[in-house]
Amino acid sequence: MNLVLEIPDELEAELSESFEDLHREMLESIAARAYAKGIFSLEKVRLFLKEESLWHARNVLEDHEVWPGTTAESVEQDLATLDRALK
């Protein structure tokens, strides 16, 4: 899916000055919001952001003040990831 975000020119300059990578900031914000609402698991955040590890995804969530917790789904996904890694 491709999304297009139209930002008024007078606001674009301020945002570009405030955020090193506005595109990445938007993706992280969506991922953090989806995690907070229970839509994404930590693994789905990792996939959405194309992060190499769950630790990187967790750091993104922490940067956005969304504190990852442990759910049954996240434990199952962690076990599946560990199982794949051990094969």
N, C-alpha and C positions, 0 to 999 in steps of 0.2 A: 504494500500500500504506500502510496506517496501522498503526503499532505503538503498543502501550500499555505503558508501563513503570511498574510499581508500586514505589514507594519507601516504605519504612516512615516514618511520620510523624516519628519521632525522628531520622532521618537527613536528611529533606527540608530541615529548617531549616539544617543545616550546609552542605548542598550549595548551597542558595539563597544563603547568605551568601558562599560561596567562588566562585561563578560568577555573573557578571552575567546571563547568558542560558543557563540549564541546557539548554534544548532545543537551542540552537545548538551548545553544547559537545558534546552527545551526537552530533549529526549530523557535526560535524567529526571526532570521534574515530572514528566508523564509516568516514568517508571516508579518513582517514589510514591506518587499519588495512587497508582494502581496497586502497589504493595500495601499501602496504608488502608485501602478499601477492601483488601482481601482478594483482589482480582488476580494479582501476580504473586507467585511464590518467589523465594529468593532465587531459585534456579531460573524462573521465567524472567526475572529482572536481569540476570546474567546474560541470558540469551538475547533479550531485547536490546541490551546495551552492547552486545558482542564483546563482553568481558572474558578474559582468560580463565578467571577463577571466581568461585563464590566469595572469596575474601575481597576481591576488587568490587564486586557487586554490593557486598555488605558495607564497604567503605563509602560507596556512592550514597547508599541509603542513610548512613550516619551523617554524611555531609549535608543531607537534606532534612536532618533531624527526624528521620523515621528509623526507629530502633527495631532491628529485626528480632523477632521472637521465634520460638520453636513451636511449630504446629505439626500435627500428624503427617500432613502432606509434605512438609519440608523434610521431616525425618525420613519418610519413604523415598523421597527424591535423593537425599544425601546417601542413603543406603544403596540405591540403584547406581548412583555415580561411583561410589566406592566399589561396588561389585564390578562395574565396567572397568575401572582402573586396575583392579586386581587380576583381571583376565589376561 
